[in-house]
């Protein structure tokens, strides 16, 4: 009898796997096939049952939690008995590994074998006749899934986003002032890392002080950035960017019956850093900053009956701002 049980433990057991991930986590979490591979490492006898077959059900769910990510495993037997365990982790890779181990433990807590052993001698005879047939088909199947899963892990996910923000601008205007920026961006995720680009448009302006000619300095710019990001933990990611900014540097005078506007091209190169906080669903907020060096140093001079006012753009200009955006998942 003991040898018969040991041999029976080697038989594959078909199961139903229900795997669900909260919206917005798909780019950093494995899919159902990848999780089945991890579960198969813990319990090699498990295989996927065809739809509608009478088999145990493994229900796995992953969602965001206050401290990171929360995962839950519920194993339901053929008779309806259920056993549930939950796990929390900072990232999805750690969480899914832990869920596979927990699912293996939960599987042992909801056994299905006693009912088969308690039957008369007929089931063992049936098992012996069907025994040579089932093992060969299931064992190659997981290996094929593993090869497919490796390819899927190397295939990153695309997502795009758009947002608006306000920023504190210094160095490019006669005095520090608030400006406005709108942007669109695209990212390609590789597990916890991502590469992407951003195109943004900004406006800022401030008057030249102390002159009756009412001189105002304005900048209308577009910025192209190449960025690399790293998700520190579930809701927070950090990004570093190299940026090129071009546009218009405008000085206009509207006083004493004379309207005059001087327009020059603006070009600057710099570096930026962003901290992005992922809120509920696809919405996120971010704190961003940039330091740039203009290729040309612009001067503005205002002369009137009271004084001569001179302004020169600083050799280094910068912005610090806050933004709110929304992310759209790609294919």
C-alpha positions in Angstrom: 0.0 0.0 0.0 2.8 2.4 0.8 4.5 1.9 -2.5 1.2 2.4 -4.2 0.7 5.8 -2.5 4.2 6.9 -3.3 3.6 6.1 -7.0 0.2 7.8 -6.9 1.7 11.0 -5.7 3.6 11.3 -8.9 0.4 11.4 -11.0 -0.4 14.8 -12.4 -3.4 16.6 -10.9 -5.4 18.9 -13.2 -6.6 22.1 -11.5 -8.5 25.3 -12.5 -6.4 28.5 -12.0 -8.1 31.9 -11.7 -5.5 34.7 -11.8 -6.5 38.3 -11.5 -4.3 41.5 -11.2 -5.7 45.0 -10.3 -5.8 47.4 -13.3 -2.5 49.3 -13.5 -0.3 46.5 -12.2 -0.3 44.4 -15.4 3.0 45.9 -16.6 4.9 44.8 -13.5 3.1 41.5 -12.6 3.3 38.1 -14.4 0.3 36.8 -16.3 -1.6 33.6 -15.5 0.7 31.3 -17.6 3.8 32.7 -15.9 2.2 32.2 -12.4 1.3 28.6 -13.3 5.0 28.0 -14.1 6.0 29.3 -10.7 3.3 27.2 -9.1 4.5 24.1 -11.1 8.0 24.6 -9.6 6.5 24.3 -6.1 4.1 21.4 -7.0 5.3 19.7 -10.2 2.2 17.4 -10.2 -0.2 20.3 -10.9 -1.4 20.9 -14.5 -4.1 23.0 -15.9 -7.5 21.3 -16.3 -9.7 21.8 -19.4 -12.6 24.2 -18.9 -15.6 22.5 -17.3 -13.6 19.6 -15.8 -14.3 18.6 -12.2 -11.1 19.7 -10.4 -9.9 21.8 -7.6 -9.8 25.6 -8.1 -6.9 27.9 -7.2 -8.1 31.5 -7.1 -5.2 34.1 -7.0 -5.8 37.9 -6.7 -3.2 40.8 -6.6 -4.1 44.4 -5.7 -2.5 47.5 -4.3 -2.2 48.0 -0.5 -1.1 50.8 1.7 2.3 49.3 2.3 2.9 47.9 -1.2 1.0 45.0 -2.8 -1.5 42.5 -1.3 -2.0 39.0 -2.7 -4.6 36.3 -1.8 -4.8 32.6 -2.6 -8.0 30.6 -2.1 -7.9 26.8 -2.8 -11.4 25.2 -3.2 -11.8 21.5 -3.3 -14.1 19.5 -5.5 -16.5 19.1 -2.6 -16.5 22.9 -1.9 -14.2 23.1 1.1 -12.0 26.2 0.9 -8.8 27.4 2.4 -7.6 31.1 2.0 -4.2 32.7 2.8 -2.9 36.3 2.1 0.6 37.8 1.6 1.9 41.3 1.3 5.2 42.5 -0.4 6.8 45.6 -1.7 7.0 44.5 -5.4 5.1 42.1 -7.6 8.1 39.7 -8.3 8.5 39.0 -4.6 4.8 38.7 -4.1 4.2 36.2 -6.8 7.0 34.0 -5.6 5.5 34.1 -2.1 2.0 33.4 -3.5 3.3 30.3 -5.3 4.7 28.9 -2.0 1.6 29.8 -0.1 -0.6 28.1 -2.8 1.5 25.0 -2.4 1.0 25.0 1.3 -2.8 25.7 0.9 -3.0 22.8 -1.6 -1.9 20.4 1.1 -4.4 21.9 3.5 -7.3 21.0 1.1 -6.6 17.4 0.1 -8.6 15.5 -2.5 -7.0 12.1 -2.2 -8.8 10.6 0.8 -12.1 10.2 -1.0 -10.3 8.2 -3.7 -8.4 6.0 -1.2 -11.6 5.3 0.8 -13.3 3.6 -2.3 -13.1 -0.1 -2.9 -10.5 -1.9 -4.9 -12.1 -0.8 -8.2 -10.5 2.8 -8.4 -6.9 1.5 -8.0 -7.5 -0.9 -10.9 -8.9 2.0 -13.0 -5.9 4.1 -12.0 -3.5 1.3 -13.1 -5.2 1.0 -16.5 -5.2 4.8 -17.1 -1.9 5.4 -15.4 0.4 4.9 -18.4 -1.7 7.2 -20.6 -2.0 10.5 -18.6 1.6 11.1 -17.5 3.2 11.6 -21.0 0.8 14.4 -22.2 0.9 16.7 -19.1 4.7 16.6 -18.6 5.6 18.0 -21.9 2.9 20.7 -21.6 4.5 22.6 -18.7 7.8 22.6 -20.4 6.3 24.2 -23.5 4.6 26.8 -21.3 7.9 27.5 -19.6 9.6 28.3 -22.9 6.7 30.6 -23.9 6.8 32.2 -20.5 10.5 33.1 -20.8 9.7 34.9 -24.1 6.8 36.8 -22.4 9.0 38.0 -19.6 11.4 39.5 -22.1 8.5 41.3 -23.9 8.0 44.7 -22.1 4.8 46.6 -21.9 4.0 50.0 -23.5 2.1 52.8 -21.9 1.5 56.5 -22.7 0.5 59.4 -20.5 -0.5 63.1 -20.6 -0.6 65.7 -17.9 -0.5 69.4 -16.8 1.6 71.2 -14.2 2.7 74.5 -12.8 6.4 75.3 -12.1 8.6 77.8 -10.4 11.0 79.3 -13.0 14.2 81.0 -12.2 17.2 82.4 -14.3 15.4 83.0 -17.6 13.2 85.9 -16.5 13.9 89.2 -14.7 12.6 87.7 -11.5 11.5 84.2 -10.4 7.9 83.5 -11.6 5.3 80.7 -11.9 5.0 79.1 -15.3 2.8 76.4 -16.8 3.7 73.1 -18.6 1.7 70.5 -20.4 3.1 67.2 -21.7 2.7 63.8 -23.3 5.0 60.9 -22.8 5.5 57.2 -23.6 7.2 54.5 -21.6 8.3 50.9 -22.2 8.5 48.9 -19.0 11.0 46.1 -18.2 9.9 44.6 -14.9 10.7 47.3 -12.3 12.5 49.6 -14.8 11.3 51.6 -17.8 12.7 53.7 -20.7 10.8 56.4 -22.4 10.5 59.9 -23.8 8.5 63.1 -23.0 7.5 66.1 -25.1 6.3 69.1 -23.1 5.3 72.7 -23.9 5.7 75.6 -21.4 5.1 79.3 -20.9 6.5 81.7 -18.4 6.7 85.5 -18.2 7.6 88.4 -15.9 7.9 92.2 -16.3 11.2 94.1 -16.3 11.1 96.1 -13.1 11.6 99.9 -12.7 10.8 101.1 -16.2 8.0 103.2 -17.5 8.1 101.4 -20.9 6.3 98.4 -19.4 8.8 95.8 -20.8 7.8 92.2 -20.3 10.0 89.1 -20.9 8.3 85.9 -22.0 9.5 82.4 -23.0 7.5 79.9 -25.1 9.3 76.6 -25.2 9.1 73.0 -26.2 11.2 70.3 -24.4 12.1 66.8 -25.6 13.4 64.4 -22.9 14.9 60.9 -22.9 14.2 59.2 -19.6 15.0 56.1 -17.5 12.9 55.2 -14.5 13.0 52.8 -11.6 10.0 51.8 -9.5 11.2 52.1 -5.8 8.1 50.4 -4.4 4.5 49.9 -5.5 3.3 53.5 -5.6 6.5 55.4 -6.2 9.0 55.6 -9.1 12.0 57.9 -9.8 13.0 59.1 -13.3 16.2 60.7 -14.6 16.1 62.6 -17.9 18.4 64.3 -20.5 16.6 67.3 -22.0 16.8 69.6 -25.0 14.7 72.8 -24.9 14.0 75.1 -27.8 11.5 78.0 -28.4 11.2 81.7 -28.3 12.6 84.4 -26.0 10.5 87.5 -26.4 10.9 91.0 -25.0 8.0 93.4 -25.6 7.5 97.1 -24.7 4.0 98.6 -24.4 4.4 102.1 -23.2 4.5 105.8 -24.1 2.7 105.3 -27.4 5.4 102.8 -28.7 4.8 99.1 -29.1 8.0 97.2 -29.8 8.7 93.4 -29.7 12.0 91.6 -30.0 12.0 87.9 -30.6 15.0 85.6 -30.4 15.4 81.8 -30.6 15.9 79.9 -27.4 18.0 76.7 -27.1 19.2 75.0 -23.9 20.4 71.6 -22.8 20.1 70.1 -19.4 19.1 67.3 -17.0 15.9 66.6 -15.0 14.7 64.5 -12.2 11.1 63.4 -11.5 9.4 61.5 -8.6 6.1 60.0 -9.7 3.5 58.9 -7.2 1.0 56.4 -8.7 -2.5 57.2 -7.2 -5.7 55.1 -7.6 -6.1 53.6 -11.1 -4.2 55.3 -13.9 -3.9 58.7 -12.2 -0.6 59.9 -10.9 1.0 63.0 -9.4 4.6 64.0 -9.8 7.3 66.4 -8.5 9.7 67.4 -11.3 12.8 69.6 -11.7 15.2 70.6 -14.4 18.5 72.5 -14.7 19.5 73.8 -18.2 22.3 75.8 -19.7 21.2 78.2 -22.6 23.5 78.2 -25.6 23.0 82.0 -26.0 23.0 84.6 -23.3 20.2 87.1 -24.0 20.1 90.7 -22.8 17.1 93.1 -22.5 17.6 96.8 -22.0 14.8 99.4 -21.2 15.5 103.1 -21.4 13.0 105.8 -20.4 13.1 109.3 -18.8 13.5 107.8 -15.3 16.2 105.1 -15.6 17.9 102.5 -17.7 17.1 98.9 -16.7 19.2 96.0 -17.9 18.5 92.3 -17.7 20.7 89.4 -18.7 19.6 85.7 -18.7 21.5 83.7 -16.2 24.1 81.1 -17.4 22.0 78.4 -15.6 18.2 78.3 -15.5 16.0 76.0 -13.6 12.4 74.9 -12.9 10.7 73.0 -10.0 7.1 72.1 -10.3 4.1 69.9 -9.6 2.0 68.0 -12.1 -1.0 65.7 -12.4 -1.3 63.1 -15.1 -3.2 60.1 -16.4 -1.6 56.9 -17.9 -3.0 54.8 -20.8 -2.0 51.2 -21.0 -0.6 50.1 -24.4 -0.6 46.8 -26.3 
